Amino acid sequence: MIDRIAAALSRRNLLIGLAASATAATIAEAAAAPQESPELLAMADALPAVLAEYVAARDNVRAIVAEWSPQWPVPGEQIIRYGAGCKDHRTLDGWGIELPWGNRGVKRMPQIGTPDYFDAAAKRHEEAVARIEAKGGRRDLHFHRKWAESERAAIEPARAFWAEVDRITAASGIEAAKARLARAEAALKSAVDQIMLAADKTITGTVIKAQAMTAWAEVDGLSRVFNDRGTAWADLLAASIVKQAA
């Protein structure tokens, strides 16, 4: 994998392509041009390994998700709740899951009650029943009894659902895989940032910066959208192109 990525990022291959399309005079001028910064060349040489680790970590997460997602539990209507103490319904790797809502074909991400949530809710209704009965009243008694029973009955289904979530999460190794991916993405971002910030002296440096941007394109779309360095990188690459074209 490293060899494949290295070949894809090889500035030598890109420069050969540039040279093949250049005139003899241009080649002669390039040969006489200043040498590129050794620091920038070293960064470029190190980039393929950093990218390879990111790709490997990303593909590992994808493989885990593909293998284990078919076992991911689906919540029954009984345990779908919205409120403090409930949790969003998410995939193994943390993305929100939408389910049908109502009878109009609308979908939304539900929240799911935990055993503690249902226990606390049942107790509130049971306490309300006790207060009403103590006063000899009847108003809302049926309502609170019904909900006390419903919330109490949901405890075990919720316990089974979240136990299965915990089991699959642990058995799949997804948490360690996601942590590895986060580290790899941070390392790739840092490597690209260092390259983009480095002073370039020749067209080789410009090509290296373009390769760094190509490497960053491997990350998922959300990371690219929320990359706080994206605008700066684009400006730095544009400045490098303008400088070398002058």
C-alpha positions in Angstrom: 0.0 0.0 0.0 2.8 2.4 0.9 4.5 1.7 -2.5 1.3 2.4 -4.3 0.6 5.7 -2.5 4.3 6.7 -2.9 4.0 6.2 -6.6 0.9 8.2 -6.8 2.5 11.0 -4.8 6.0 10.7 -6.4 7.2 14.2 -7.4 9.7 12.5 -9.6 6.8 11.0 -11.7 5.1 14.4 -11.9 8.3 16.2 -12.8 9.0 13.7 -15.6 5.5 14.4 -17.0 6.2 18.1 -16.8 9.5 17.7 -18.5 8.1 15.5 -21.3 5.8 18.4 -22.3 8.3 21.1 -21.9 10.6 22.6 -24.7 14.3 22.0 -24.7 14.8 25.6 -23.7 12.5 25.2 -20.7 14.3 22.1 -19.6 17.7 23.9 -19.8 16.3 26.7 -17.7 14.9 24.3 -15.1 18.3 22.6 -14.9 19.9 25.9 -14.1 17.3 26.9 -11.6 18.0 27.0 -7.8 17.7 23.7 -5.9 14.6 23.1 -3.9 14.8 23.4 -0.1 16.1 20.1 1.5 13.6 20.5 4.3 10.6 20.7 1.9 12.0 17.7 -0.1 12.3 15.7 3.2 8.7 16.6 4.1 7.6 15.4 0.6 9.5 12.1 1.1 7.8 11.5 4.4 4.3 12.3 3.2 3.5 8.9 1.5 4.0 7.0 4.8 1.8 9.4 6.7 -0.9 9.1 4.0 -0.6 5.3 4.0 -1.2 5.1 7.7 -4.3 7.3 7.3 -5.7 5.2 4.4 -5.0 2.0 6.4 -6.7 3.4 9.5 -9.7 4.6 7.5 -10.1 1.3 5.6 -9.8 -0.6 8.9 -12.8 1.4 10.3 -14.7 0.8 7.2 -14.0 -3.0 7.3 -15.2 -3.1 11.0 -18.4 -1.3 10.2 -19.1 -3.5 7.2 -18.5 -6.7 9.3 -20.4 -5.7 12.4 -23.2 -3.4 11.3 -25.5 -6.2 10.3 -25.6 -7.2 13.9 -26.3 -3.7 15.2 -29.6 -3.7 17.2 -32.8 -2.0 16.0 -34.7 -0.3 18.8 -38.4 -1.2 19.3 -41.0 1.5 19.5 -41.3 0.8 23.2 -37.9 2.2 24.0 -37.9 5.2 21.7 -38.0 8.3 23.9 -37.0 12.0 23.7 -35.7 13.7 26.8 -32.9 14.1 29.3 -31.1 10.9 29.8 -32.0 9.4 26.4 -29.3 8.8 23.7 -29.3 9.4 20.0 -29.7 6.3 17.8 -26.3 6.0 16.0 -24.4 3.6 13.9 -21.4 1.6 15.1 -19.0 4.3 14.0 -21.2 7.2 15.4 -23.3 8.4 12.5 -26.9 9.2 13.2 -29.5 6.7 12.1 -32.9 7.9 10.8 -36.1 5.9 11.2 -39.6 6.5 9.9 -41.5 9.1 12.0 -45.2 9.3 11.7 -47.2 8.2 8.6 -46.1 10.8 6.1 -42.8 9.2 5.0 -40.8 11.5 7.2 -37.6 10.2 8.8 -35.7 11.5 11.8 -33.0 10.3 14.1 -34.8 9.0 17.2 -33.5 9.0 20.8 -33.5 5.8 22.8 -34.2 5.6 26.5 -31.7 3.9 28.9 -32.7 1.6 31.7 -31.9 4.4 34.2 -34.1 6.8 32.2 -37.1 4.4 32.3 -36.6 3.5 35.9 -36.6 7.2 36.9 -39.6 7.9 34.7 -41.5 5.0 36.2 -40.7 6.2 39.7 -42.1 9.7 39.0 -45.4 8.3 37.8 -45.5 5.9 40.7 -45.0 8.7 43.1 -47.7 10.7 41.4 -50.1 7.7 41.8 -49.2 7.5 45.5 -49.9 11.2 46.0 -53.2 11.1 44.3 -54.3 8.0 46.2 -53.2 9.5 49.5 -55.6 12.4 48.9 -58.4 10.2 47.8 -58.5 11.7 44.4 -59.1 10.2 41.0 -57.9 12.9 38.5 -55.0 11.7 36.4 -54.8 8.5 38.4 -55.3 6.3 35.3 -52.8 8.4 33.3 -50.0 8.0 35.8 -50.7 4.3 36.4 -50.6 3.6 32.7 -47.4 5.4 32.2 -45.8 3.9 35.3 -46.5 0.4 34.0 -45.3 1.4 30.5 -42.0 2.9 31.6 -41.4 0.0 34.0 -42.0 -2.5 31.2 -39.5 -0.7 29.0 -36.6 -1.2 31.4 -35.6 -4.7 30.3 -36.0 -4.1 26.6 -33.8 -1.0 27.0 -31.3 -3.0 29.0 -31.1 -5.7 26.3 -30.7 -3.1 23.5 -27.9 -1.2 25.2 -26.2 -4.4 26.3 -26.1 -5.5 22.7 -24.7 -2.1 21.7 -22.0 -2.5 24.3 -21.2 -6.0 23.3 -20.8 -5.2 19.6 -18.8 -2.1 20.3 -16.4 -4.0 22.5 -16.1 -7.1 20.3 -15.6 -5.1 17.1 -12.7 -3.0 18.4 -14.3 0.1 16.8 -13.2 2.5 19.6 -9.6 1.7 19.2 -9.9 1.8 15.4 -11.6 5.2 15.5 -8.9 6.5 17.9 -6.2 5.3 15.4 -8.0 7.0 12.6 -8.3 10.3 14.5 -4.5 10.2 15.2 -3.7 9.4 11.6 -5.9 12.2 10.3 -4.3 14.6 12.8 -0.9 13.5 11.6 -1.8 13.9 7.9 -3.2 17.4 8.6 -0.1 18.4 10.4 2.1 17.0 7.6 0.1 18.8 4.9 0.2 22.0 6.9 4.0 21.9 7.3 4.4 21.4 3.6 2.0 24.3 2.7 3.8 26.6 5.1 7.3 25.8 3.9 9.0 28.2 1.6 9.4 26.8 -1.9 12.2 27.9 -4.2 11.4 26.0 -7.5 8.5 24.5 -9.4 9.3 21.3 -7.6 8.1 23.0 -4.4 4.9 24.0 -6.1 4.4 20.4 -7.2 5.0 19.1 -3.7 2.4 21.5 -2.3 -0.1 20.3 -4.9 0.6 16.7 -4.0 0.0 17.6 -0.3 -3.4 19.0 -1.2 -4.1 15.8 -3.2 -3.2 13.7 -0.2 -5.6 15.7 2.0 -8.4 14.9 -0.5 -8.3 11.3 0.9 -10.0 12.3 4.1 -13.8 12.2 4.4 -15.9 15.1 3.2 -16.9 16.3 6.7 -13.2 16.7 7.8 -12.5 18.6 4.6 -15.5 20.9 5.1 -14.6 21.7 8.7 -10.8 22.0 8.0 -9.9 25.3 9.6 -6.7 25.4 7.4 -8.4 24.8 4.1 -8.6 28.4 3.0 -5.0 29.1 4.1 -3.7 26.1 2.1 -5.5 27.2 -1.0 -4.0 30.7 -0.7 -0.5 29.3 -0.1 -0.7 27.0 -3.2 -2.0 29.9 -5.3 0.9 32.1 -4.1 3.4 29.4 -4.9 2.0 29.0 -8.5 2.1 32.7 -9.1 5.6 33.0 -7.8 7.0 30.2 -9.9 5.1 31.5 -13.0 6.6 34.9 -12.6 
